[in-house]
């Protein structure tokens, strides 16, 4: 099934989708793939795949029966649906086509990582998983989360978070990255769209999402892998680290660089200096210039920049194999908040706002 056929599902997209959904179209070049534990499932009202998940159709696994409520988002190899279980609960279900030309499954990578991190605070929980051999697809049922940081930011009149919320949120985002690195993986696509807030009593918790192009950088001997001589571009141009632009192997420090761009994106009214650029080479040049004579453009409109700049200087000083001093970064964020007379753990902008909504009711913007 091709991309055009799958696009026919668009008419079932709901304007009330609330998960920040990423397209599942990037190819993986990594050689590792962990056991994901897929189990066979059956489908009621079986029809050709391109019309399989119309509203009302059921997916039956050993754990539950899932009724498709609506399509939330889709891409060339899969889609995400809001589903209701026979127990009355709701979940998000990712479905990925099994394609012969794709060496690796993005969904298998996602499941492997979520299994590895267990019940870690900043990771969504796996509710179920399975595969359908005949139709050739895998599925992953996960707990629902709220809006992405990108959507929460867009809901604000200023289109950015307040300084305190931005730094507090960024601190949680880094905690998630640290946990991922602790388990030997790098994310390689950190951006506001790949983080979301929780629901209800977890509205203050930030979740990291989408591990489709993550890579294991630690081998079976718990050693850092020897970097490859050249690698293809991975991730999103706006938030990509310098190493990615230069086709150099990425490590933990490169995730931290992308995280730093994310931090600035959350609080800069005008956005990152290269926000309006699309060409990868032009963006690379802009990022390099921000390390030199144009460094001040990274902090346009910000009053408390000394602590933030310390973080970038530290990240830039690290190499592929270096162990990151996350505590130094957390401390610098806290110092920036103190300088501004703010509490990094204070309620976030959306916590006292009716705009935050839930994954069941509110609308996310189409990406």
C-alpha positions as CSV (number, residue, x, y, z in Angstrom):
1,X,0.0,0.0,0.0
2,X,1.4,3.4,-1.0
3,X,1.3,6.8,0.5
4,X,-1.6,8.0,-1.8
5,X,-3.8,5.1,-0.8
6,X,-3.2,5.7,2.9
7,X,-4.0,9.4,2.5
8,X,-7.6,8.3,1.8
9,X,-7.9,7.9,5.5
10,X,-7.7,11.7,5.8
11,X,-11.4,12.1,5.7
12,X,-11.6,10.4,9.0
13,X,-9.2,12.9,10.6
14,X,-10.8,14.7,13.5
15,X,-10.4,18.3,14.3
16,X,-10.4,17.2,17.9
17,X,-7.2,15.2,17.8
18,X,-5.1,16.0,20.7
19,X,-1.9,14.0,20.5
20,X,1.0,15.6,18.7
21,X,1.5,13.0,16.0
22,X,4.6,12.5,13.9
23,X,4.6,11.0,10.5
24,X,6.1,7.6,10.3
25,X,8.0,8.1,7.0
26,X,11.7,8.4,7.9
27,X,13.8,5.4,7.1
28,X,16.1,3.9,9.7
29,X,19.7,3.1,8.9
30,X,20.7,1.7,12.3
31,X,21.7,-2.0,12.5
32,X,20.2,-2.8,15.9
33,X,16.6,-3.9,16.7
34,X,15.5,-5.3,20.0
35,X,12.9,-7.9,20.7
36,X,9.5,-6.2,20.9
37,X,7.3,-9.1,21.8
38,X,4.6,-8.7,19.2
39,X,1.6,-11.0,19.5
40,X,-1.0,-11.9,16.8
41,X,-4.3,-10.1,16.8
42,X,-7.6,-10.6,15.0
43,X,-9.7,-8.0,13.2
44,X,-13.5,-7.9,13.1
45,X,-15.2,-6.7,9.9
46,X,-12.0,-7.5,8.0
47,X,-11.7,-5.3,4.9
48,X,-8.7,-4.1,2.7
49,X,-6.1,-2.3,4.8
50,X,-6.7,1.1,3.3
51,X,-10.3,1.1,4.7
52,X,-9.6,-1.2,7.7
53,X,-9.7,1.3,10.5
54,X,-12.9,3.2,9.7
55,X,-14.8,4.3,12.8
56,X,-16.4,1.5,14.7
57,X,-14.0,-1.3,13.5
58,X,-12.6,-3.5,16.2
59,X,-9.1,-4.9,16.9
60,X,-9.1,-7.9,19.2
61,X,-6.0,-8.9,21.1
62,X,-5.4,-11.2,24.0
63,X,-5.7,-8.3,26.4
64,X,-8.7,-6.3,25.1
65,X,-11.0,-5.4,22.2
66,X,-10.3,-2.0,20.8
67,X,-12.9,0.0,18.9
68,X,-11.6,2.7,16.6
69,X,-13.1,6.1,17.5
70,X,-11.3,8.2,15.0
71,X,-8.1,8.6,13.0
72,X,-5.7,11.1,14.7
73,X,-2.9,11.2,12.2
74,X,-1.2,9.2,9.5
75,X,1.8,8.9,7.3
76,X,3.3,6.8,4.5
77,X,3.7,3.6,6.6
78,X,1.2,3.9,9.4
79,X,-1.3,5.9,11.4
80,X,-2.4,6.7,14.9
81,X,-5.9,6.2,16.2
82,X,-8.0,7.1,19.2
83,X,-9.5,3.8,20.5
84,X,-11.9,2.8,23.1
85,X,-11.5,-0.5,24.9
86,X,-14.2,-3.0,26.0
87,X,-13.3,-1.9,29.5
88,X,-14.5,1.6,28.8
89,X,-11.0,3.2,28.8
90,X,-9.4,5.1,25.9
91,X,-5.9,4.8,24.5
92,X,-3.8,5.9,21.6
93,X,-3.0,3.2,19.0
94,X,-0.1,3.4,16.6
95,X,-0.3,1.1,13.6
96,X,2.6,0.6,11.2
97,X,2.6,-1.2,7.9
98,X,5.2,-3.9,7.4
99,X,7.1,-2.9,4.2
100,X,9.7,-5.1,2.6
101,X,11.8,-2.2,1.4
102,X,12.1,-0.9,5.0
103,X,14.9,-2.8,6.8
104,X,13.8,-1.7,10.2
105,X,10.5,-1.0,11.9
106,X,10.1,2.3,13.6
107,X,7.3,0.9,15.8
108,X,9.5,-2.0,17.0
109,X,12.2,0.5,18.0
110,X,9.6,2.5,19.9
111,X,8.3,-0.6,21.7
112,X,11.8,-1.8,22.6
113,X,12.7,1.5,24.2
114,X,9.4,1.8,26.1
115,X,9.9,-1.7,27.4
116,X,13.4,-0.9,28.5
117,X,12.6,2.3,30.4
118,X,9.7,0.6,32.2
119,X,7.6,3.0,34.3
120,X,10.0,5.9,34.0
121,X,8.2,9.2,34.8
122,X,8.6,10.9,31.4
123,X,7.7,7.9,29.2
124,X,4.2,6.8,28.1
125,X,3.2,3.3,29.2
126,X,2.6,0.4,26.9
127,X,-0.9,-1.0,27.2
128,X,-0.8,-3.6,24.5
129,X,1.0,-4.6,21.3
130,X,0.5,-7.1,18.5
131,X,0.8,-7.9,14.9
132,X,-1.5,-9.0,12.1
133,X,0.4,-11.3,9.7
134,X,-2.2,-11.4,6.9
135,X,-2.7,-7.7,6.6
136,X,1.0,-7.1,7.4
137,X,1.0,-4.5,10.2
138,X,2.0,-4.0,13.8
139,X,0.2,-2.1,16.5
140,X,1.1,-0.4,19.8
141,X,-1.6,0.8,22.3
142,X,-0.3,3.5,24.7
143,X,-1.7,5.7,27.4
144,X,-3.1,9.0,26.3
145,X,-1.2,12.2,26.9
146,X,-2.2,15.8,26.4
147,X,-1.1,18.4,23.9
148,X,2.4,18.7,22.6
149,X,4.7,21.5,23.7
150,X,4.4,22.9,20.2
151,X,0.6,23.1,20.5
152,X,0.6,24.4,24.1
153,X,3.0,27.1,23.0
154,X,0.9,28.0,20.0
155,X,-2.2,28.4,22.3
156,X,-0.4,31.2,24.1
157,X,-1.1,34.8,22.9
158,X,2.6,35.4,22.7
159,X,3.2,32.0,21.0
160,X,5.9,31.3,23.6
161,X,5.9,30.2,27.3
162,X,6.7,32.5,30.1
163,X,10.4,32.4,31.1
164,X,9.7,30.3,34.3
165,X,7.5,27.8,32.5
166,X,10.0,27.5,29.6
167,X,12.9,26.7,31.9
168,X,10.8,24.3,34.1
169,X,9.5,22.4,31.1
170,X,13.0,22.3,29.5
171,X,14.4,20.8,32.8
172,X,11.8,18.0,32.6
173,X,12.6,17.5,28.9
174,X,16.2,17.0,29.8
175,X,15.4,14.6,32.5
176,X,13.7,12.4,29.9
177,X,16.7,12.6,27.6
178,X,19.0,11.7,30.6
179,X,16.9,8.6,31.3
180,X,17.0,7.6,27.6
181,X,20.8,8.0,27.5
182,X,21.1,6.0,30.7
183,X,19.6,3.1,28.8
184,X,22.1,3.5,26.0
185,X,19.9,5.3,23.4
186,X,20.0,8.7,21.8
187,X,16.8,10.2,20.4
188,X,18.0,12.2,17.4
189,X,14.8,14.1,16.9
190,X,14.2,16.3,19.9
191,X,11.7,19.2,19.3
192,X,8.6,20.6,20.9
193,X,6.4,18.3,18.8
194,X,8.0,15.3,20.4
195,X,7.1,16.2,23.9
196,X,3.6,16.5,25.5
197,X,2.1,17.3,28.9
198,X,0.2,14.7,30.8
199,X,-3.6,14.7,31.6
200,X,-5.6,15.5,34.7
201,X,-3.3,15.2,37.8
202,X,-0.3,14.7,35.5
203,X,-0.6,18.1,33.7
204,X,2.7,19.1,35.3
205,X,4.5,16.1,33.9
206,X,6.2,16.2,30.5
207,X,6.5,13.1,28.3
208,X,9.0,12.4,25.6
209,X,7.5,10.8,22.4
210,X,8.4,9.2,19.1
211,X,11.6,7.0,19.2
212,X,11.3,5.9,15.5
213,X,14.8,7.2,14.6
214,X,16.5,6.6,18.0
215,X,19.8,4.8,17.9
216,X,21.6,2.6,20.4
217,X,25.0,4.1,21.0
218,X,26.1,1.6,23.7
219,X,27.1,-1.9,22.6
220,X,26.5,-5.2,24.4
221,X,29.7,-4.7,26.5
222,X,28.3,-1.4,27.8
223,X,30.9,0.4,25.7
224,X,30.3,3.4,23.5
225,X,30.1,2.3,19.9
226,X,32.9,3.3,17.5
227,X,31.4,6.2,15.4
228,X,30.7,5.5,11.8
229,X,32.8,7.5,9.3
230,X,29.7,9.1,7.7
231,X,26.0,9.1,8.5
232,X,22.9,10.5,6.8
233,X,20.9,13.4,8.0
234,X,18.4,12.4,10.8
235,X,15.8,14.5,12.5
236,X,14.4,18.0,12.0
237,X,16.5,20.7,10.3
238,X,15.5,23.5,12.8
239,X,16.6,21.5,15.8
240,X,19.3,19.3,14.3
241,X,22.8,19.5,16.0
242,X,25.9,20.6,14.1
243,X,27.1,17.0,13.9
244,X,23.9,16.0,12.0
245,X,24.4,18.8,9.5
246,X,28.0,17.7,9.0
247,X,27.1,14.0,8.6
248,X,29.0,13.1,11.7
249,X,28.0,10.3,14.1
250,X,25.7,11.7,16.9
251,X,26.1,11.0,20.6
252,X,24.5,12.2,23.8
253,X,26.0,15.7,23.5
254,X,24.1,16.1,20.2
255,X,20.8,15.3,21.8
256,X,21.7,18.0,24.4
257,X,22.4,20.5,21.6
258,X,19.0,19.8,20.1
259,X,17.5,20.1,23.5
260,X,19.1,23.5,23.9
261,X,17.5,24.7,20.7
262,X,14.2,23.4,22.0
263,X,14.6,25.4,25.2
264,X,15.2,28.6,23.2
265,X,12.3,27.9,20.9
266,X,10.0,27.7,24.0
267,X,10.9,31.1,25.3
268,X,12.1,33.3,22.3
269,X,9.3,35.5,21.1
270,X,10.9,35.7,17.6
271,X,11.9,32.1,17.6
272,X,15.3,30.7,16.7
273,X,17.4,32.9,14.4
274,X,17.2,30.3,11.6
275,X,13.4,29.8,12.0
276,X,12.5,31.0,8.5
277,X,15.3,29.1,6.7
278,X,14.6,25.7,5.1
279,X,17.8,24.8,3.4
280,X,20.0,22.6,5.5
281,X,23.2,24.3,4.5
282,X,21.8,27.7,5.2
283,X,20.6,26.6,8.6
284,X,24.0,25.1,9.4
285,X,25.7,28.4,8.5
286,X,23.3,30.2,10.8
287,X,24.0,27.9,13.7
288,X,27.7,28.3,13.2
289,X,27.5,32.1,13.1
290,X,25.6,32.0,16.4
291,X,28.7,30.5,17.9
292,X,30.7,33.5,16.7
293,X,29.9,37.1,16.1
294,X,26.1,36.5,16.1
295,X,25.9,34.7,19.4
296,X,23.7,37.5,20.8
297,X,21.0,36.7,18.3
298,X,20.4,33.4,20.1
299,X,19.1,35.4,23.1
300,X,17.2,38.2,21.5
301,X,14.7,39.7,24.0
302,X,15.9,37.6,26.9
303,X,17.2,39.3,30.1
304,X,18.9,36.5,31.9
305,X,21.3,34.9,29.3
306,X,24.5,34.4,31.2
307,X,23.4,31.0,32.7
308,X,21.8,29.9,29.4
309,X,25.0,30.7,27.4
310,X,27.0,28.7,30.0
311,X,25.0,25.7,29.0
312,X,25.6,26.1,25.3
313,X,29.4,26.6,25.9
314,X,29.4,23.5,27.9
315,X,27.5,21.4,25.4
316,X,29.8,22.6,22.6
317,X,32.8,21.6,24.6
318,X,31.7,18.0,24.7
319,X,32.7,15.2,22.2
320,X,30.8,12.1,20.9
321,X,32.1,9.8,23.6
322,X,31.9,12.2,26.6
323,X,29.6,11.6,29.5
324,X,27.3,14.5,30.0
325,X,27.2,16.4,33.3
326,X,23.4,16.8,33.4
327,X,23.5,18.2,37.0
328,X,25.5,21.2,35.7
329,X,22.8,21.9,33.2
330,X,20.0,21.6,35.7
331,X,21.8,23.8,38.1
332,X,22.3,26.4,35.4
333,X,18.6,26.4,34.6
334,X,17.8,26.9,38.3
335,X,20.3,29.7,38.6
336,X,18.6,31.4,35.6
337,X,15.3,31.2,37.4
338,X,16.7,32.5,40.6
339,X,18.2,35.5,38.7
340,X,14.7,36.2,37.3
341,X,13.1,35.8,40.7
342,X,11.2,32.7,39.6
343,X,10.5,29.2,40.9
344,X,11.4,26.5,38.4
345,X,8.9,24.2,40.0
346,X,6.0,26.7,39.9
347,X,2.7,25.7,38.0
348,X,3.1,25.9,34.2
349,X,1.3,28.4,32.0
350,X,-1.4,25.9,31.0
351,X,-2.1,24.4,34.4
352,X,-4.4,27.3,35.4
353,X,-5.8,27.6,31.9
354,X,-8.8,26.0,30.3
355,X,-6.9,25.8,27.0
356,X,-4.9,22.7,28.0
357,X,-7.8,20.3,27.6
358,X,-7.4,16.5,27.4
359,X,-6.5,14.0,24.7
360,X,-10.2,13.1,24.6
361,X,-11.7,16.5,24.1
362,X,-9.4,19.2,22.8
363,X,-7.9,19.9,19.4
364,X,-4.3,19.7,18.3
365,X,-3.2,21.7,15.3
366,X,-2.4,19.8,12.2
367,X,1.4,19.5,11.6
